[in-house]
């Protein structure tokens, strides 16, 4: 049973980081506990960290110290080798790896990078390490500067080096390949390598192959004049501003880095205006050469522009600076989230993840871990794309969440609010926001406004509704958004970041109404604990449900649990377990349990039962030894809102658990409520579960 994978290359600048980040993203969403290990790292100054280790640990939040993530530096390795003590190095690597193996279900091991001294021995060392650790390998090679034959030959030689030492090679990835040659490279490798080896090719991604503005600032010791907050901008191409502006604009490409002398005010201002214009591509930044800073009048003009991009000043002529920039080898740093996400997205697009998974993940972790659960949520939401409306477009968290959802490409989004205000907020927050992929709606000017007013009036006129009141209510985002769902103009709604639960749910109760087989609307939270996901209900809606309502909440929660891939084992919670307790409240729980057993004999249920007996196998065995639920409950039903709400918040705060929800149950169409203290992640998770509900759960 494989517990690790080794990423190897035979050359520097292979783009191995794309594979590392992509694999880590895949693994951490499929496996309970994933570790990361670099047997050999480059030498680093005291106080600094290895960039690869820092990036992976920080980005994925790994529970591993920096010291545990590597074994030895390259200079120490060379000294050991020169003294004939390479065996000691292997012993150290094995020792540190085994410590991690005890802690993690799967370990991603990243080989050396072939930089600095000692590169001549690195391939042999990588083979030796993989051999002694007993783990299979993925080989990565770069296509830059190679013909087809040279690339195929170089990758085959690396493959053969591992196979000679009986190290299994699971996959070979040709990286940094011209897009038009992807199929050609793949076909060539398949001819040279065994059918058992998975072959993939990744094209050159300009934003990854070029440095960020921050890297240029560091290498050229540049002075930042404007846009310090945007130094992580990815550069798509370089563009020298030497010709007249009218001709230069014709040569601008998306995310271009403008390189121009500091006294070319026409190019500087023209590029900034092009960046704001919908008729020209965006630029990533401007470099002013010749150590020339624009005149005060020009600087003042730039300061007044609404869109700020990084503008930096450097010493040296334009063409010399261009050559130096071209020589910079880009890296991926922990704080460059955009570059990290681009790497992950690129890997997922061009690598056959399912086939790769089958090759080296041959085990299943017990239970449903939070990372697995969240991964599955996004995957399911993407399978049948739905349209979600967010009626609180004046809230920063909603705008940020919408931007991230657009980047994830998981749902279609409508935002209710003022378009100019939202555009201004996006610029203020410095977000990447594709307005072409989102619909912004002002209810009063919407083409649907009159129809919605008439529909609401007809639905509620027997409740003394008037057209004037209906007009007023349809200007409210919650009512308008709910009507969009009712009329089929959206598949679901998520609200509550800036409004009360009643404000969100009341319109849904008035005209979306409950399902035919439901008499009560209830809620559940998906509680993502350290090693499992449990369902808590009802913690948000019903203050004091009757026995019949409690039974319905339990059945709805069990169905939701099953629909989201969690086997429902229902614990009907109370202050006593079994038949020993007395009192109205425990009797209510006992009656509700019997109702569930009568209506749904297929469900595993226990009640009344105390919380510790429900979730702790030892306590459960002690208090209720014959129960198939005690100690293993996955669906926990609380007797009242006071108990449920306090318990979920206590568990969330004391354990650091992620609480996804509340997700409402029982409505004909999905409308979900947010807490006014919600985070951006809460909004994203709620939108995703709403989209899955809209698929017909």
C-alpha positions in Angstrom: 0.0 0.0 0.0 1.6 3.2 -1.1 1.9 5.9 1.5 4.0 8.4 -0.4 5.0 9.7 -3.8 8.4 11.1 -4.9 8.6 14.0 -7.4 11.9 13.9 -9.3 13.6 15.8 -12.1 17.0 15.9 -13.7 17.5 19.6 -14.4 17.0 23.0 -12.9 14.0 25.2 -13.7 11.8 22.2 -14.6 8.7 23.8 -13.2 8.5 21.1 -10.5 6.6 23.5 -8.2 3.5 23.2 -10.4 3.5 19.5 -9.9 4.2 19.8 -6.1 1.4 22.3 -5.6 -1.1 20.5 -7.9 -0.4 17.1 -6.2 -0.6 18.6 -2.7 -4.0 20.2 -3.5 -5.3 16.9 -4.9 -4.0 14.8 -2.0 -5.1 17.1 0.8 -8.6 17.0 -0.5 -8.7 13.3 -0.8 -6.6 12.0 2.2 -7.1 12.7 5.9 -3.6 13.8 6.8 -1.0 14.7 4.3 2.7 15.5 5.0 5.4 17.2 3.0 9.1 16.3 3.0 12.2 17.5 1.2 15.1 15.2 1.9 17.7 17.7 0.6 17.3 21.5 0.5 19.4 24.3 -0.8 21.5 26.2 1.8 19.8 29.1 3.4 20.9 32.0 5.6 20.1 31.9 9.2 16.6 33.3 9.8 15.5 32.4 6.3 13.6 29.4 5.2 13.6 27.1 2.2 11.1 28.7 -0.2 9.6 25.4 -1.3 8.9 24.2 2.2 7.6 27.6 3.4 5.2 27.9 0.4 3.7 24.4 0.8 3.4 24.5 4.6 1.8 28.0 4.7 -0.5 27.6 1.7 -1.9 24.3 2.8 -1.8 24.9 6.5 0.2 21.7 7.2 0.7 20.5 10.7 4.4 20.1 10.4 7.4 22.2 11.6 10.0 23.5 9.2 12.7 21.4 10.8 10.7 18.2 10.4 10.1 19.0 6.7 13.7 18.4 5.5 16.7 16.2 6.4 19.9 17.9 5.2 21.2 20.9 3.3 23.1 20.4 0.1 26.5 21.7 1.4 26.3 19.2 4.3 25.4 16.4 1.9 28.5 17.2 -0.2 30.8 17.2 2.8 29.4 13.8 3.9 29.8 12.4 0.4 33.4 13.7 0.2 34.1 11.8 3.5 32.5 8.6 2.2 29.6 8.9 4.6 26.7 9.0 2.2 25.2 6.1 4.1 24.8 8.4 7.1 22.8 10.8 4.9 20.5 8.0 3.8 20.0 6.9 7.4 19.1 10.4 8.4 16.6 10.8 5.6 15.0 7.5 6.4 14.8 8.4 10.1 13.1 11.7 9.4 10.8 10.3 6.8 9.6 7.5 9.1 8.7 10.0 11.8 6.5 11.7 9.3 5.1 8.4 8.1 3.8 7.6 11.6 2.0 10.9 11.7 0.5 11.2 8.2 -1.6 9.0 6.0 0.3 10.2 2.9 3.5 12.1 2.3 4.5 14.1 -0.7 8.3 13.9 -1.1 9.9 16.5 -3.3 13.4 15.9 -4.8 16.2 18.3 -5.4 16.2 21.3 -7.7 19.6 21.0 -9.4 20.9 24.5 -8.5 24.2 25.5 -7.1 27.1 23.1 -6.6 26.6 19.3 -6.4 24.2 19.0 -9.4 26.3 16.2 -10.8 25.3 13.8 -8.0 21.7 14.9 -7.6 20.0 12.4 -10.0 21.8 9.5 -8.4 20.8 10.8 -4.9 17.2 11.1 -5.9 17.2 7.6 -7.2 18.9 6.4 -4.0 16.5 8.2 -1.7 13.4 6.9 -3.5 14.8 3.4 -3.5 15.6 3.4 0.2 12.2 5.0 1.1 10.5 2.4 -1.0 8.2 4.8 -2.7 7.2 5.3 -6.4 8.1 8.3 -8.4 6.7 11.0 -10.7 9.3 12.4 -13.2 9.1 16.0 -14.3 11.1 17.5 -17.3 11.2 20.9 -19.1 10.7 21.3 -22.8 12.3 24.7 -23.0 15.3 24.7 -25.4 14.8 21.1 -26.5 13.6 19.4 -29.7 10.9 16.7 -29.4 13.6 14.1 -29.7 15.8 15.7 -27.0 12.9 16.0 -24.6 11.8 12.4 -25.0 15.4 11.2 -24.7 16.1 13.2 -21.6 12.9 12.0 -19.8 13.6 8.4 -20.8 17.1 8.6 -19.4 15.7 9.8 -16.0 13.0 7.0 -16.2 15.7 4.4 -16.9 17.8 5.6 -14.0 15.0 4.9 -11.6 13.9 1.6 -13.2 17.5 0.2 -13.1 17.3 0.6 -9.3 13.8 -1.0 -9.3 12.1 2.2 -8.3 8.6 2.2 -9.8 7.8 5.2 -12.0 4.1 6.0 -12.0 4.0 9.0 -14.3 6.1 11.2 -16.5 5.2 14.9 -17.0 6.6 17.0 -19.8 6.4 20.6 -18.5 6.9 23.9 -20.2 5.9 22.6 -23.6 4.6 24.8 -26.5 0.8 24.5 -26.5 0.7 23.4 -30.1 3.1 20.5 -29.3 1.2 19.0 -26.4 -0.2 16.0 -28.3 3.0 15.5 -30.2 5.1 15.3 -27.0 2.6 13.0 -25.4 2.6 10.7 -28.4 6.4 10.6 -28.5 6.7 9.7 -24.8 4.1 7.0 -25.1 6.2 5.4 -27.9 9.3 5.3 -25.7 7.8 4.5 -22.3 5.8 1.4 -21.1 2.0 1.5 -21.1 2.0 1.3 -17.3 3.5 4.8 -17.1 1.0 7.7 -17.1 2.0 10.4 -19.6 1.0 14.1 -19.4 2.2 17.3 -20.9 1.8 20.8 -19.5 2.2 23.9 -21.7 4.2 27.0 -21.0 2.1 29.4 -18.8 3.5 32.9 -19.3 2.3 34.2 -15.9 4.3 31.3 -14.2 7.3 31.6 -16.6 7.7 35.3 -15.9 8.6 36.9 -12.6 6.2 39.0 -10.5 6.8 42.7 -10.0 8.0 41.8 -6.5 10.8 39.6 -7.8 11.9 42.4 -10.2 11.9 44.9 -7.4 14.2 42.5 -5.4 16.6 41.7 -8.2 16.9 45.2 -9.6 16.8 47.0 -6.2 14.0 49.1 -7.6 12.2 52.0 -5.9 8.4 51.5 -5.6 6.6 54.7 -6.5 3.0 53.5 -6.7 1.0 50.3 -6.1 3.0 48.6 -3.3 0.0 46.5 -2.5 0.0 44.9 -6.0 3.6 43.8 -6.3 2.5 40.2 -6.6 0.9 41.0 -10.0 1.6 38.2 -12.5 3.4 39.4 -15.7 2.0 38.0 -18.9 4.6 39.6 -21.3 7.2 42.4 -21.5 6.5 45.5 -23.6 9.1 48.2 -24.3 7.6 51.7 -24.6 10.0 53.3 -27.1 7.7 54.2 -30.0 5.0 56.9 -30.2 1.9 56.3 -28.0 -0.5 55.7 -30.9 1.7 52.9 -32.2 2.7 51.5 -28.8 -0.9 50.9 -27.7 -1.4 48.6 -30.7 1.3 46.3 -29.2 -0.1 46.0 -25.7 -1.0 42.4 -24.6 -2.9 41.2 -21.5 -1.0 41.7 -18.2 1.9 43.3 -20.1 4.8 44.8 -18.1 5.5 48.2 -19.5 9.2 49.1 -19.6 9.9 52.8 -20.6 12.2 55.7 -19.7 10.9 57.7 -16.7 10.6 60.8 -18.8 8.1 59.3 -21.2 5.0 60.7 -19.6 3.0 60.0 -22.7 3.7 56.2 -22.5 3.2 56.1 -18.7 -0.2 57.9 -18.8 -1.3 56.2 -21.9 -0.6 52.8 -20.4 -2.5 53.7 -17.3 -5.5 54.9 -19.3 -5.3 51.7 -21.4 -5.5 49.7 -18.2 -8.7 51.4 -17.3 -10.2 51.2 -20.8 -12.4 48.2 -21.7 -11.0 48.5 -25.2 -7.4 47.6 -24.2 -5.7 44.8 -22.2 -4.9 45.2 -18.6 -1.2 45.9 -17.6 0.6 44.3 -14.7 2.9 47.2 -14.0 5.2 49.9 -15.3 9.0 50.0 -14.9 10.7 53.4 -15.3 14.2 53.2 -16.5 17.2 55.5 -16.5 16.7 56.3 -12.8 14.3 59.0 -13.9 11.2 59.9 -11.9 8.4 61.8 -13.6 7.8 65.4 -12.8 5.7 66.4 -9.9 2.8 67.4 -12.1 2.8 63.9 -13.7 3.1 62.2 -10.3 0.1 64.2 -9.0 -1.9 63.2 -12.0 -1.1 59.5 -11.4 -2.1 59.8 -7.7 -5.5 60.9 -8.7 -6.3 58.0 -11.0 -8.7 55.4 -9.6 -6.8 52.3 -10.8 -3.4 51.8 -9.4 -0.8 49.4 -10.8 2.7 49.0 -9.5 5.1 51.7 -10.9 8.7 51.2 -10.0 11.9 53.1 -10.9 15.3 51.5 -11.7 18.8 52.4 -12.6 20.0 51.4 -16.1 18.9 51.9 -19.7 15.7 50.4 -21.1 17.2 47.6 -23.1 19.7 46.6 -20.4 16.9 46.4 -17.9 14.8 44.4 -20.3 17.6 41.9 -20.7 18.1 41.6 -16.9 14.4 41.0 -16.4 14.5 38.3 -19.1 17.2 36.5 -17.1 15.2 36.4 -13.8 14.1 32.9 -13.0 10.7 33.2 -11.4 9.8 31.5 -8.2 6.6 30.8 -6.3 6.4 32.4 -2.9 4.1 31.7 0.0 2.4 35.1 -0.2 1.7 35.0 -3.9 -1.7 33.3 -3.7 -2.5 34.1 -7.3 0.5 32.3 -8.7 -0.1 29.4 -6.4 -3.7 29.1 -7.6 -2.6 29.4 -11.2 -0.2 26.5 -10.6 -2.9 24.3 -9.1 -5.4 25.2 -11.8 -2.8 24.4 -14.5 -2.0 21.0 -13.0 -5.7 20.1 -12.6 -6.4 21.1 -16.2 -3.5 19.2 -17.9 -2.9 16.2 -15.7 -5.2 13.2 -15.6 -5.9 13.4 -11.9 -8.3 10.4 -11.8 -5.8 8.0 -13.4 -3.0 9.3 -11.2 -5.1 8.8 -8.1 -5.9 5.2 -9.1 -2.2 4.6 -9.4 -0.9 5.6 -6.1 -3.8 6.2 -3.7 -4.7 2.6 -3.0 -6.3 3.0 0.3 -9.2 4.9 1.8 -9.0 6.8 5.0 -11.7 6.0 7.5 -14.6 8.4 7.8 -15.2 11.6 5.9 -12.5 14.1 6.7 -13.2 17.9 6.5 -10.8 18.3 3.5 -12.4 15.4 1.7 -15.8 16.8 2.5 -15.1 20.2 1.1 -13.3 18.8 -1.9 -16.4 16.7 -2.7 -18.7 19.7 -2.2 -17.0 21.7 -4.8 -16.6 18.8 -7.2 -20.4 18.0 -6.9 -21.4 21.6 -7.4 -19.3 21.8 -10.6 -20.9 18.7 -12.0 -24.3 20.4 -12.5 -23.7 24.1 -12.4 -26.4 26.2 -10.7 -27.2 29.9 -10.5 -27.1 31.5 -7.0 -28.3 35.0 -6.1 -26.5 37.0 -3.4 -28.8 39.9 -2.3 -26.4 41.8 -0.1 -24.1 43.4 -2.7 -23.3 46.3 -0.3 -21.3 43.9 2.0 -17.5 43.6 1.4 -17.5 39.9 2.4 -20.1 39.2 -0.3 -18.0 40.9 -2.9 -14.8 39.1 -1.9 -16.6 35.8 -1.7 -18.1 36.4 -5.2 -14.7 37.1 -6.6 -13.3 33.9 -5.2 -16.3 31.9 -6.4 -15.9 33.3 -9.9 -12.2 32.2 -9.8 -13.3 28.8 -8.6 -15.7 28.7 -11.6 -18.2 26.6 -9.5 -21.5 28.5 -9.8 -23.2 31.3 -11.8 -23.7 34.4 -9.7 -26.2 37.3 -9.5 -25.5 40.1 -7.0 -28.3 42.5 -6.0 -27.0 46.0 -5.6 -25.8 49.1 -7.3 -23.3 48.3 -10.1 -21.2 51.5 -9.8 -20.9 51.0 -6.0 -19.9 47.4 -6.5 -17.4 48.3 -9.2 -15.9 50.9 -6.9 -15.7 48.4 -4.0 -14.0 45.9 -6.2 -11.3 48.4 -7.1 -11.0 49.5 -3.5 -10.5 46.0 -2.3 -8.0 45.2 -5.1 -9.9 42.2 -6.3 -9.6 40.3 -9.6 -13.3 40.3 -10.6 -14.6 39.3 -14.0 -17.8 41.4 -14.4 -18.6 39.6 -17.6 -19.4 36.5 -15.6 -21.6 38.0 -13.0 -25.0 39.7 -13.2 -25.5 42.8 -11.0 -29.2 43.6 -10.5 -30.8 46.8 -9.2 -34.4 45.6 -8.3 -36.1 48.9 -9.2 -34.6 49.0 -12.7 -34.8 45.3 -13.4 -36.9 44.1 -16.3 -38.4 41.6 -13.9 -39.5 44.2 -11.3 -43.1 44.7 -12.5 -43.7 40.9 -13.0 -42.3 40.2 -9.5 -44.5 42.9 -8.0 -47.6 41.5 -9.6 -46.7 37.9 -8.7 -46.1 38.7 -5.1 -49.4 40.7 -4.9 -51.4 37.8 -6.4 -49.8 35.3 -4.0 -50.5 37.5 -0.9 -53.6 39.5 -1.7 -55.7 37.3 0.5 -53.3 38.4 3.3 -54.3 42.0 2.7 -51.4 42.7 0.5 -51.6 45.8 -1.7 -49.7 46.7 -4.9 -48.0 49.6 -3.2 -46.7 47.4 -0.4 -45.7 44.8 -2.9 -43.7 47.4 -4.9 -41.9 48.5 -1.7 -41.0 45.0 -0.7 -39.7 44.0 -4.2 -37.1 46.8 -3.8 -35.7 44.8 -0.9 -32.9 42.5 -1.9 -34.1 39.6 0.2 -37.6 39.7 -1.3 -36.4 40.3 -4.8 -33.8 37.5 -4.6 -36.3 35.0 -3.1 -38.7 35.9 -6.0 -35.9 35.1 -8.5 -35.7 31.6 -7.0 -39.5 31.2 -6.9 -39.8 32.2 -10.6 -36.9 30.1 -11.7 -34.6 33.0 -12.6 -32.1 31.7 -10.0 -31.7 28.2 -8.5 -31.0 29.3 -4.9 -30.3 32.3 -2.6 -27.8 32.9 0.1 -28.3 35.9 2.4 -28.0 37.0 6.1 -24.5 38.5 6.2 -26.1 41.9 6.9 -29.6 40.9 7.9 -31.4 38.8 10.5 -32.5 35.2 10.0 -36.1 36.4 9.9 -35.4 38.9 7.2 -33.9 36.1 5.1 -36.4 33.3 5.7 -39.7 35.2 5.9 -40.1 35.7 2.2 -39.2 32.0 1.5 -41.9 30.9 4.0 -44.4 33.3 2.4 -44.2 32.1 -1.2 -41.6 29.4 -1.7 -43.1 27.4 1.1 -42.3 24.0 2.4 -42.1 20.7 0.5 -45.3 18.6 0.3 -44.0 16.1 2.8 -42.6 18.7 5.2 -44.4 20.6 7.9 -41.4 22.4 9.3 -38.4 24.2 8.0 -35.3 23.2 9.9 -31.5 23.6 9.6 -28.3 21.7 9.9 -24.6 22.6 10.3 -21.9 20.4 8.8 -19.4 20.4 11.7 -15.9 19.7 10.2 -14.0 18.3 13.2 -10.3 17.3 13.0 -11.0 13.7 11.7 -14.6 13.6 10.7 -17.7 15.6 9.7 -20.8 15.5 11.9 -24.2 17.0 11.2 -25.8 19.1 14.0 -29.5 19.9 13.8 -31.5 22.1 14.5 -29.2 24.9 15.7 -30.7 27.9 14.0 -34.5 27.9 13.4 -36.9 26.1 15.7 -36.8 27.3 19.4 -38.7 24.4 21.0 -39.9 21.8 18.5 -42.6 19.2 19.4 -41.9 15.5 19.4 -43.4 15.3 15.9 -41.3 18.2 14.6 -38.2 16.8 16.2 -38.8 13.5 14.4 -39.2 15.3 11.1 -36.0 17.3 11.8 -34.2 14.0 12.4 -35.5 12.4 9.2 -34.6 15.5 7.1 -31.2 15.7 8.6 -30.6 12.0 7.9 -31.6 12.4 4.3 -29.3 15.4 4.0 -26.5 13.5 5.6 -26.9 10.6 3.1 -27.2 13.1 0.2 -23.8 14.6 1.1 -22.0 11.3 1.4 -22.1 10.8 5.1 -23.7 7.6 6.5 -26.5 8.7 8.9 -26.3 7.4 12.4 -28.8 9.5 14.3 -28.4 10.4 18.0 -31.4 12.1 19.6 -29.7 14.1 22.3 -31.0 14.6 25.8 -29.7 14.9 29.3 -29.9 11.2 29.9 -29.2 8.0 27.9 -31.6 5.1 27.4 -34.6 4.5 29.7 -33.2 5.9 32.9 -34.2 9.6 32.5 -37.5 11.2 33.6 -39.1 14.4 32.7 -41.1 16.2 29.9 -38.0 17.0 27.8 -36.5 13.5 27.8 -40.0 12.1 27.2 -40.3 14.3 24.1 -37.0 13.0 22.8 -38.0 9.4 23.5 -41.3 9.9 21.6 -39.6 11.6 18.7 -37.2 8.6 18.4 -40.1 6.2 18.2 -41.8 8.3 15.6 -38.7 8.1 13.4 -38.4 4.3 13.9 -42.0 3.9 12.7 -41.7 6.2 9.7 -38.2 5.3 8.7 -37.3 1.8 9.9 -34.3 1.9 7.5 -32.5 4.6 9.6 -30.1 3.8 12.4 -31.2 5.9 15.4 -30.7 6.0 19.1 -32.4 8.2 21.7 -32.5 9.6 24.2 -28.7 9.7 24.4 -26.2 12.1 25.9 -23.6 13.8 23.7 -20.6 11.9 25.1 -22.3 8.6 24.7 -23.2 9.5 21.1 -19.7 10.4 19.9 -17.2 8.7 22.2 -16.9 4.9 21.5 -15.7 4.1 25.0 -18.5 6.0 26.7 -21.0 4.7 24.2 -20.0 1.1 24.8 -20.3 1.7 28.6 -23.7 3.4 28.6 -25.4 1.6 25.7 -23.4 -1.5 24.8 -25.9 -2.9 22.3 -26.4 0.2 20.3 -25.0 0.5 16.7 -25.2 4.3 17.0 -23.7 5.0 20.4 -20.1 6.2 20.1 -20.4 6.5 16.3 -23.1 9.1 15.7 -22.8 11.2 12.6 -26.1 13.1 12.9 -26.8 14.7 16.2 -30.3 16.1 16.8 -30.6 18.6 19.7 -33.9 18.9 21.7 -34.2 22.6 21.4 -32.6 25.7 19.8 -31.0 26.9 23.0 -29.1 23.6 23.4 -28.2 23.2 19.7 -27.0 26.8 19.1 -24.9 26.9 22.2 -23.4 23.5 21.6 -22.4 24.1 18.0 -20.8 27.4 18.9 -19.0 25.8 21.9 -17.6 23.0 19.7 -16.6 25.4 17.0 -14.7 27.8 19.3 -13.1 25.2 21.6 -12.0 22.7 18.9 -11.4 25.1 16.0 -13.9 23.1 13.9 -15.2 24.6 10.7 -19.0 25.0 10.9 -20.6 25.0 7.4 -24.2 26.3 7.4 -26.8 26.6 8.5 -28.4 24.7 5.5 -32.1 25.0 5.6 -34.2 21.8 5.1 -37.9 21.5 4.1 -38.3 24.4 1.6 -39.4 23.7 -2.0 -36.3 25.6 -3.3 -33.0 26.3 -1.5 -32.7 29.5 0.4 -29.9 29.6 3.1 -29.2 32.0 5.9 -25.8 33.3 6.9 -24.7 34.5 10.3 -24.1 38.2 10.5 -20.6 37.3 11.9 -19.9 35.0 8.9 -16.5 34.9 7.2 -15.8 34.9 3.5 -15.2 31.2 3.7 -18.6 30.7 5.4 -20.2 32.5 2.5 -18.4 30.4 -0.1 -19.2 27.1 1.6 -22.9 28.1 2.0 -23.1 29.0 -1.7 -21.6 25.7 -2.7 -24.0 23.6 -0.5 -26.9 25.7 -1.8 -25.9 24.9 -5.4 -25.8 21.2 -4.5 -29.3 21.5 -2.9 -30.5 23.0 -6.1 -29.4 19.9 -8.0 -32.4 18.2 -6.5 -31.4 16.9 -3.0 
